[in-house]
Amino acid sequence: MKVEEIVALLRGAKSTGDKQWEAYCPAHEQGGNHRRSLAVGVGEKGKVVLCCHAGCTVEQVVEALGLTLQDLFPAKSKKSRKAPGKPNPVANLPQGVRGETADGPPRPAQAPHEVAAYDYTTAAGELLFQVVRMEPKDFRQRRPDGNGGWIDNMNGTQRILYRLPELLAADAADVVFIVEGEKDVETAERLGIVATCNPGGAGKWSTLADDKVLEGRLVCIIADADDPGRKHAADVAERLFGRVELLRVIELPDAKDLTAWTEQCDCRTELELVDELHRLVADAPDWEPADRIFYSYDELCAAFPDPAEPVIDGLLRRGEVATIVGASKSWKSWLALQLAVQSLQGGDFLGWYVRPSRTMVFDFELSGGILRHRIDMVSDALDLVAGRRKMQTAVARGKPWINIDVLPNLLRRWQLDLLILDPTYRLYGEHFDENSNADMARLYADLQALAEEHQAAVVVVHHLSKGSQFLKSTIDLGAGAGAMARSADVHLGIRDHEEDQCAVVEGVVRSFKGFEPFAIRRQHPIWIKDGSLDPAKLRKPGPKESKEAAITPLDFAIQHVGTKRKSRSEILMATKGKIARNAALDLLNCAVAEGFLKRVQDESDKRIVWFELAE
């Protein structure tokens, strides 16, 4: 196929140069918080080159498009000329390997042909798409064109569970078996048991638009007896854990999958096979995540005899996430870099002791040259010139595909004690809403999982909302939803002191005793703690800021929402000309976080969110 034909199948494709594109990866970016992570180009002899920066293989990408690897190569011309005198590269291979039989003549290649088509229908029985099984073994996906034909791609089509109407109609007391492919579902139906699967095979459960039909059900996952099958079963189990009544995972004895198991047991009746299958389910333990979450007190003591080791004594431990929050151009990035440089050798950081660490600065804003220049300046000022050679850096400026979705894969090979990510907003996916508590909570859950995986401390640098910070509590510092500050293990806020080139550090700490606010003074390029300054003397807001700061979240809720529920756009329209937009958003989020307002989803359209006074 031509590269243009493949690009036409991709969602969100846009040109980045001559014969170069970027698009959403069809293997994992079906929606949600994503950036375009699939790079498309043309390689040697016209071959289409696909590279997913999130780590999907070429095979996974082409399968999601309903193509084969052969489709990446340009169509061969009808006439082929053999170079004179050029040796046959397969002439010396054994018979059978080069396609010949023992009698001599080569076997003709078998043309791919359809052997089965599996209908995926909605709850109402409407055909949404088909998965087609080919021989030699291959799978393709297609959707109806509305005129009795087919469109050979899944662009814009929701992925649903196989046999959804039958699943909905099944008795709630029946065990639902989740298998890896449609053929096994058909085998299960012949046995008279309830089964389903996701389209695309192993590793594609996450592409489903919805799996809520399984909530509260009795579920058993039959894992294919190979590494991809076991990994797929574990992935599905993790996604269903806590949402279903019963969750067990089994592997059938001496067989790769359900169909192979029934074929090798063909001497048994169907009733005997079903009884054996239910016995295997009954004997299997309830599935629990590899990362255990339930412990008795004694088990808790055995698993966690001591708290995690500190990276910064009295402030931050391994496996924890800290946020440094400051106004734009407030030197907060310099402060984070000062922490990074000091950690390479260990020593004092604003009165806390930071232990010697393997540290990486992952910077999204600075060019490589400027980052190196700043490291040199800070290490010179701290007299730690020799230590800076231990610094690991990632220069992610101009790399829009790097976000929280791909970060774990990028960092997997690194052994780290301290990771600094600057700034937070560059971790957001394309549809991320900074003002959504749900989105912000998910981001920090991913950051905490990253910290746990590396057993490292993670520090993110975040910006303040616009407007005065004078009357805000420490926990409300920072742009966006309140879940950000409440999810972090350490939340450090930097506010302007009334004296020029000075600031006040305050914060909340989860696993250590809290600390009193203190003042720091800028001695470019570093900050030093200054006990002579009164931390209570914050810079007072100007006239415009004072007007906004005088409005409390409760006042805002009463004045601009009142007794009638309103959408966010209606609230912003009501405050237009009275309060700056960012200040209004900040007050709205604070009013929700402090319990004065509550969010209510519209009953007819779940995409619409209303705000109303809490009782």
Secondary structure in CASP SS format (residue, H / E / C, confidence):
PFRMAT SS
TARGET T0000
AUTHOR 0000-0000-0000
METHOD secondary structure of the structure
MODEL  1
M C 1.00
K C 1.00
V H 1.00
E H 1.00
E H 1.00
I H 1.00
V H 1.00
A C 1.00
L C 1.00
L C 1.00
R C 1.00
G C 1.00
A C 1.00
K E 1.00
S E 1.00
T E 1.00
G E 1.00
D C 1.00
K C 1.00
Q E 1.00
W E 1.00
E E 1.00
A E 1.00
Y C 1.00
C C 1.00
P C 1.00
A C 1.00
H C 1.00
E C 1.00
Q C 1.00
G C 1.00
G C 1.00
N C 1.00
H C 1.00
R C 1.00
R C 1.00
S C 1.00
L E 1.00
A E 1.00
V E 1.00
G E 1.00
V E 1.00
G C 1.00
E H 1.00
K H 1.00
G H 1.00
K C 1.00
V E 1.00
V E 1.00
L E 1.00
C E 1.00
C E 1.00
H C 1.00
A C 1.00
G C 1.00
C C 1.00
T C 1.00
V H 1.00
E H 1.00
Q H 1.00
V H 1.00
V H 1.00
E H 1.00
A H 1.00
L C 1.00
G C 1.00
L C 1.00
T C 1.00
L H 1.00
Q H 1.00
D H 1.00
L H 1.00
F C 1.00
P C 1.00
A C 1.00
K C 1.00
S C 1.00
K C 1.00
K C 1.00
S C 1.00
R C 1.00
K C 1.00
A C 1.00
P C 1.00
G C 1.00
K C 1.00
P C 1.00
N C 1.00
P C 1.00
V C 1.00
A C 1.00
N C 1.00
L C 1.00
P C 1.00
Q C 1.00
G C 1.00
V C 1.00
R C 1.00
G C 1.00
E E 1.00
T C 1.00
A C 1.00
D C 1.00
G C 1.00
P C 1.00
P E 1.00
R C 1.00
P C 1.00
A C 1.00
Q C 1.00
A C 1.00
P C 1.00
H E 1.00
E E 1.00
V E 1.00
A E 1.00
A E 1.00
Y E 1.00
D E 1.00
Y E 1.00
T E 1.00
T C 1.00
A C 1.00
A C 1.00
G C 1.00
E C 1.00
L E 1.00
L E 1.00
F E 1.00
Q E 1.00
V E 1.00
V E 1.00
R E 1.00
M E 1.00
E E 1.00
P C 1.00
K C 1.00
D E 1.00
F E 1.00
R E 1.00
Q E 1.00
R E 1.00
R E 1.00
P E 1.00
D C 1.00
G C 1.00
N C 1.00
G C 1.00
G C 1.00
W E 1.00
I E 1.00
D C 1.00
N C 1.00
M C 1.00
N C 1.00
G C 1.00
T C 1.00
Q C 1.00
R E 1.00
I C 1.00
L C 1.00
Y C 1.00
R C 1.00
L H 1.00
P H 1.00
E H 1.00
L H 1.00
L H 1.00
A H 1.00
A C 1.00
D C 1.00
A C 1.00
A C 1.00
D C 1.00
V E 1.00
V E 1.00
F E 1.00
I E 1.00
V C 1.00
E C 1.00
G C 1.00
E H 1.00
K H 1.00
D H 1.00
V H 1.00
E H 1.00
T H 1.00
A H 1.00
E H 1.00
R H 1.00
L H 1.00
G C 1.00
I C 1.00
V E 1.00
A E 1.00
T E 1.00
C C 1.00
N C 1.00
P C 1.00
G C 1.00
G C 1.00
A C 1.00
G C 1.00
K C 1.00
W H 1.00
S H 1.00
T H 1.00
L E 1.00
A C 1.00
D C 1.00
D C 1.00
K H 1.00
V H 1.00
L H 1.00
E C 1.00
G C 1.00
R C 1.00
L E 1.00
V E 1.00
C E 1.00
I E 1.00
I E 1.00
A C 1.00
D C 1.00
A C 1.00
D C 1.00
D H 1.00
P H 1.00
G H 1.00
R H 1.00
K H 1.00
H H 1.00
A H 1.00
A H 1.00
D H 1.00
V H 1.00
A H 1.00
E H 1.00
R H 1.00
L H 1.00
F C 1.00
G C 1.00
R C 1.00
V C 1.00
E C 1.00
L E 1.00
L E 1.00
R E 1.00
V E 1.00
I E 1.00
E C 1.00
L C 1.00
P C 1.00
D C 1.00
A C 1.00
K C 1.00
D C 1.00
L H 1.00
T H 1.00
A H 1.00
W H 1.00
T H 1.00
E H 1.00
Q H 1.00
C C 1.00
D C 1.00
C C 1.00
R C 1.00
T C 1.00
E H 1.00
L H 1.00
E H 1.00
L H 1.00
V H 1.00
D H 1.00
E H 1.00
L H 1.00
H H 1.00
R H 1.00
L H 1.00
V H 1.00
A H 1.00
D H 1.00
A C 1.00
P C 1.00
D C 1.00
W C 1.00
E C 1.00
P C 1.00
A C 1.00
D C 1.00
R C 1.00
I C 1.00
F C 1.00
Y C 1.00
S C 1.00
Y H 1.00
D H 1.00
E H 1.00
L H 1.00
C H 1.00
A H 1.00
A H 1.00
F C 1.00
P C 1.00
D C 1.00
P C 1.00
A C 1.00
E C 1.00
P E 1.00
V E 1.00
I E 1.00
D C 1.00
G C 1.00
L C 1.00
L E 1.00
R E 1.00
R C 1.00
G C 1.00
E C 1.00
V E 1.00
A E 1.00
T E 1.00
I E 1.00
V E 1.00
G E 1.00
A C 1.00
S C 1.00
K C 1.00
S C 1.00
W C 1.00
K H 1.00
S H 1.00
W H 1.00
L H 1.00
A H 1.00
L H 1.00
Q H 1.00
L H 1.00
A H 1.00
V H 1.00
Q H 1.00
S H 1.00
L H 1.00
Q H 1.00
G C 1.00
G E 1.00
D E 1.00
F E 1.00
L C 1.00
G C 1.00
W E 1.00
Y E 1.00
V E 1.00
R C 1.00
P C 1.00
S C 1.00
R C 1.00
T E 1.00
M E 1.00
V E 1.00
F E 1.00
D E 1.00
F C 1.00
E C 1.00
L C 1.00
S C 1.00
G H 1.00
G H 1.00
I H 1.00
L H 1.00
R H 1.00
H H 1.00
R H 1.00
I H 1.00
D H 1.00
M H 1.00
V H 1.00
S H 1.00
D H 1.00
A H 1.00
L C 1.00
D C 1.00
L C 1.00
V C 1.00
A H 1.00
G H 1.00
R H 1.00
R H 1.00
K H 1.00
M C 1.00
Q E 1.00
T E 1.00
A E 1.00
V E 1.00
A C 1.00
R C 1.00
G C 1.00
K C 1.00
P C 1.00
W C 1.00
I C 1.00
N C 1.00
I C 1.00
D C 1.00
V C 1.00
L H 1.00
P H 1.00
N H 1.00
L H 1.00
L H 1.00
R C 1.00
R C 1.00
W C 1.00
Q C 1.00
L C 1.00
D C 1.00
L E 1.00
L E 1.00
I E 1.00
L E 1.00
D E 1.00
P C 1.00
T H 1.00
Y H 1.00
R H 1.00
L H 1.00
Y C 1.00
G C 1.00
E C 1.00
H C 1.00
F C 1.00
D C 1.00
E C 1.00
N C 1.00
S C 1.00
N H 1.00
A H 1.00
D H 1.00
M H 1.00
A H 1.00
R H 1.00
L H 1.00
Y H 1.00
A H 1.00
D H 1.00
L H 1.00
Q H 1.00
A H 1.00
L H 1.00
A H 1.00
E H 1.00
E H 1.00
H H 1.00
Q C 1.00
A C 1.00
A E 1.00
V E 1.00
V E 1.00
V E 1.00
V E 1.00
H E 1.00
H E 1.00
L C 1.00
S C 1.00
K C 1.00
G C 1.00
S C 1.00
Q C 1.00
F C 1.00
L C 1.00
K C 1.00
S C 1.00
T H 1.00
I H 1.00
D H 1.00
L C 1.00
G C 1.00
A C 1.00
G C 1.00
A C 1.00
G C 1.00
A H 1.00
M H 1.00
A H 1.00
R H 1.00
S H 1.00
A C 1.00
D C 1.00
V E 1.00
H E 1.00
L E 1.00
G E 1.00
I E 1.00
R E 1.00
D E 1.00
H E 1.00
E C 1.00
E C 1.00
D C 1.00
Q C 1.00
C E 1.00
A E 1.00
V E 1.00
V E 1.00
E E 1.00
G E 1.00
V E 1.00
V E 1.00
R C 1.00
S C 1.00
F C 1.00
K C 1.00
G C 1.00
F C 1.00
E C 1.00
P C 1.00
F E 1.00
A E 1.00
I E 1.00
R E 1.00
R E 1.00
Q E 1.00
H C 1.00
P C 1.00
I E 1.00
W E 1.00
I E 1.00
K E 1.00
D C 1.00
G C 1.00
S C 1.00
L C 1.00
D C 1.00
P C 1.00
A C 1.00
K C 1.00
L E 1.00
R C 1.00
K C 1.00
P C 1.00
G C 1.00
P H 1.00
K H 1.00
E H 1.00
S H 1.00
K H 1.00
E H 1.00
A H 1.00
A C 1.00
I C 1.00
T C 1.00
P H 1.00
L H 1.00
D H 1.00
F H 1.00
A H 1.00
I H 1.00
Q H 1.00
H H 1.00
V C 1.00
G C 1.00
T C 1.00
K C 1.00
R C 1.00
K E 1.00
S E 1.00
R H 1.00
S H 1.00
E H 1.00
I H 1.00
L H 1.00
M H 1.00
A H 1.00
T H 1.00
K C 1.00
G C 1.00
K C 1.00
I C 1.00
A C 1.00
R H 1.00
N H 1.00
A H 1.00
A H 1.00
L H 1.00
D H 1.00
L H 1.00
L H 1.00
N H 1.00
C H 1.00
A H 1.00
V H 1.00
A H 1.00
E C 1.00
G C 1.00
F C 1.00
L E 1.00
K E 1.00
R E 1.00
V E 1.00
Q E 1.00
D C 1.00
E C 1.00
S C 1.00
D C 1.00
K C 1.00
R C 1.00
I C 1.00
V E 1.00
W E 1.00
F E 1.00
E E 1.00
L E 1.00
A C 1.00
E C 1.00
END
